[in-house]
């Protein structure tokens, strides 16, 4: 245990807390360097998870965009069908907006 404390002191992750230390026992406090290390680890973990999630969401966006394009092609053939497809198209567009909002949230969390 003492070897571990020594390593943490040498790496500047801990420092002796002079106010709480006594002649017989030392008290330690964390340094900003340790907090940076924690933040870096958290960011790396979130980046891995978010990158996987973004790939999944991008696939969902492409599927929905493909559906919208299909609806548009149907409407090019017959404009009278628009009233049947308008709600589906709007739902797909809203779904895409929501997915993009989630991607933006992930980007904001990382920054």
Number of C-alpha atoms within 10 A of each C-alpha: 6 7 8 9 14 13 13 15 17 11 12 14 18 20 17 14 13 11 9 11 12 10 5 5 8 12 13 16 13 15 14 12 13 15 12 12 12 12 12 12 12 12 15 13 11 15 16 10 12 17 14 11 15 18 12 11 17 15 12 15 20 12 14 18 16 13 15 19 13 13 17 16 11 14 15 12 9 10 10 9 13 15 10 9 15 12 11 14 20 12 14 19 16 12 15 20 13 13 17 16 12 15 18 12 12 18 14 9 11 12 7
